[in-house]
């Protein structure tokens, strides 16, 4: 990051009656206004870049959460579909889905990680721990997970808009610095041409 220090007025130096200042930029004294302004623009763009980088990690975490919640919702939808296709107690809220032991265990772990309740039940059958959910559990969980997914998706969209704004500010700061350098070089070349 650029270190910018304003020094004193340069004695006897003025352009069209405006006193000129001497700046210290990155430890080099005697720098002009263009160098100081360029350093300030690069400092601003670097600070924005740091903020955008840390914000990007938050966005990635939120994307991961949305993906995992989508997987849980898919597991629940598959279990609901299996109850319907097998015609197991169509209107019976205690009808159970057994065929998805691994998927239910994984879905429960994901929900536990994010502080959501997924009512996956356990029962030992033939010395094997089995996981199941009743139709009522599935319907309740589907609504809760869908709500959590919608909230996270909305937050993710807002974060993406904020991140886009940060990137736009960073690009603007870089282009400002580049424009200042370009104008400074052009002014120097024009002064040489006029000699």
Secondary structure, DSSP 8 states (H G I E B T S, - for coil): ---EEEEEEEEEEEETTEEEEEEEETTEEEE-HHHHHHHHHHHHHHHHHHHHHHHHHHHHHHHHHHHHHHHHHHHHHHHHHHHHHTT--TT-TT-EE-TTHHHHHHHHHHHHHTT-----EEEEETTEEEEEEEHHHHHHHHHHHHHHHHHHHHHHHHHHHHHHHHHHHHHHHHHHHHHHHHHHHHHHHHHHHT-
